[in-house]
Amino acid sequence: MPEDRRCAVQLEVGIATVVGLLPEQITLTVNTVEQTEVDMNFGAYERLLSQKIGSVPPTQ
């Protein structure tokens, strides 16, 4: 977990660069969650991402 928090600063800089903002305008917060919560929600995120790139049709 400490590694994740250290990486947040680098991710903030990267995101700011991509979207054209200053790094000070981006704030990432690292929260600890249980693996079961990740497993439960991963399918929903995967589906939304697939819809966004057009590989699956939107849910009706």
Backbone bond lengths (Angstrom), bond angles and torsions (degrees), N, CA, C in turn:
res aa  C-N    CA-C-N  psi(-1)  N-CA   C-N-CA  omega(-1)  CA-C   N-CA-C  phi
1 M - - - 1.449 - - 1.532 112.18 -
2 P 1.328 119.91 -39.57 1.470 118.56 178.66 1.529 112.29 -59.46
3 E 1.336 117.05 -32.79 1.461 120.14 178.90 1.524 110.83 -64.70
4 D 1.328 116.35 -37.93 1.462 120.25 179.29 1.520 110.89 -62.69
5 R 1.312 116.49 -42.56 1.471 120.23 -179.80 1.528 111.04 -66.43
6 R 1.328 117.55 -36.42 1.464 120.25 178.51 1.521 110.99 -67.98
7 C 1.320 117.28 -34.19 1.464 121.22 -179.37 1.521 112.50 -73.86
8 A 1.321 117.77 -20.07 1.465 121.16 -177.26 1.525 111.30 -57.50
9 V 1.317 117.84 -39.89 1.464 121.22 -179.14 1.525 110.49 -62.74
10 Q 1.318 117.05 -43.89 1.464 120.61 179.35 1.521 110.92 -65.84
11 L 1.316 117.10 -38.13 1.463 120.52 177.24 1.523 111.29 -65.77
12 E 1.322 117.46 -38.30 1.464 120.93 177.07 1.522 110.65 -59.01
13 V 1.320 117.06 -44.63 1.465 121.46 179.25 1.525 110.31 -63.51
14 G 1.329 116.79 -44.17 1.463 120.60 179.48 1.514 112.58 -63.07
15 I 1.320 117.14 -45.47 1.466 121.09 179.57 1.524 110.05 -63.96
16 A 1.327 116.89 -43.67 1.463 120.77 179.21 1.523 110.82 -59.54
17 T 1.316 117.04 -41.54 1.461 121.14 179.14 1.521 111.28 -62.92
18 V 1.317 117.02 -44.90 1.469 121.62 -177.72 1.523 111.58 -65.20
19 V 1.326 117.68 -41.59 1.465 120.26 -175.89 1.526 112.95 -94.76
20 G 1.320 118.07 2.44 1.454 121.69 174.68 1.519 115.04 76.38
21 L 1.314 117.22 34.82 1.462 121.70 177.63 1.519 109.72 -115.83
22 L 1.315 115.74 168.52 1.461 120.19 172.32 1.526 108.64 -79.44
23 P 1.314 118.13 146.77 1.470 119.85 179.13 1.533 112.99 -56.07
24 E 1.328 117.13 -29.37 1.466 120.48 179.44 1.528 112.34 -67.96
25 Q 1.334 116.53 -17.02 1.463 120.79 -178.69 1.526 112.83 -87.33
26 I 1.323 117.24 -5.17 1.465 122.49 -179.24 1.527 108.54 -114.82
27 T 1.314 116.81 132.30 1.466 121.33 175.94 1.522 109.16 -132.64
28 L 1.319 116.26 120.99 1.462 121.51 175.11 1.523 108.71 -104.62
29 T 1.307 115.43 138.58 1.456 121.45 175.87 1.521 108.08 -117.58
30 V 1.319 116.93 128.33 1.456 121.97 179.27 1.526 108.01 -96.70
31 N 1.328 115.98 119.55 1.461 121.95 178.69 1.520 109.74 -112.98
32 T 1.311 115.91 141.10 1.457 121.45 177.01 1.523 109.34 -85.51
33 V 1.328 116.38 129.39 1.466 121.63 175.77 1.522 108.66 -131.82
34 E 1.309 115.67 158.86 1.459 121.21 177.93 1.529 109.89 -75.85
35 Q 1.314 116.60 151.31 1.461 121.32 178.49 1.525 111.36 -59.37
36 T 1.325 117.81 -33.98 1.471 120.22 179.90 1.525 111.09 -62.95
37 E 1.330 117.37 -35.97 1.466 120.63 177.37 1.525 110.88 -66.70
38 V 1.321 116.38 -40.31 1.462 120.58 176.85 1.524 109.82 -62.35
39 D 1.324 116.75 -47.50 1.461 121.26 -179.42 1.523 111.61 -60.84
40 M 1.326 116.73 -39.13 1.456 121.39 -177.28 1.530 111.58 -67.51
41 N 1.331 117.86 -36.25 1.460 121.51 -174.96 1.518 114.14 -95.90
42 F 1.321 118.27 -13.71 1.459 119.89 -173.78 1.521 112.34 -60.56
43 G 1.302 117.85 -40.78 1.462 120.38 -179.57 1.515 112.53 -59.81
44 A 1.319 117.10 -38.19 1.468 121.15 179.21 1.522 110.24 -66.20
45 Y 1.320 117.60 -44.17 1.459 120.74 179.35 1.525 110.65 -65.09
46 E 1.319 115.75 -41.74 1.459 120.58 179.36 1.526 110.36 -61.04
47 R 1.324 117.26 -43.38 1.464 122.21 179.39 1.535 110.94 -63.23
48 L 1.328 117.18 -46.02 1.465 120.46 179.70 1.521 111.35 -62.21
49 L 1.319 116.72 -40.68 1.456 120.70 178.35 1.524 110.93 -65.32
50 S 1.327 116.97 -41.79 1.463 121.43 178.48 1.523 110.96 -62.88
51 Q 1.326 116.69 -39.05 1.462 120.34 177.63 1.524 110.39 -65.86
52 K 1.310 116.25 -41.33 1.462 121.02 -177.62 1.528 111.44 -62.50
53 I 1.327 117.59 -39.62 1.466 119.44 -179.47 1.525 112.19 -87.77
54 G 1.336 116.21 -3.40 1.456 120.30 174.11 1.509 116.19 85.64
55 S 1.326 118.48 12.62 1.463 119.12 -179.02 1.526 112.78 -82.18
56 V 1.330 117.50 -16.09 1.469 121.81 173.94 1.526 108.07 -135.88
57 P 1.333 117.56 149.87 1.466 119.34 179.09 1.530 110.85 -71.64
58 P 1.341 117.18 154.12 1.466 120.10 177.65 1.526 111.66 -60.69
59 T 1.317 116.14 148.95 1.458 121.54 177.12 1.522 108.80 -69.89
60 Q 1.320 116.31 134.07 1.471 120.30 -179.02 1.495 111.11 -92.06
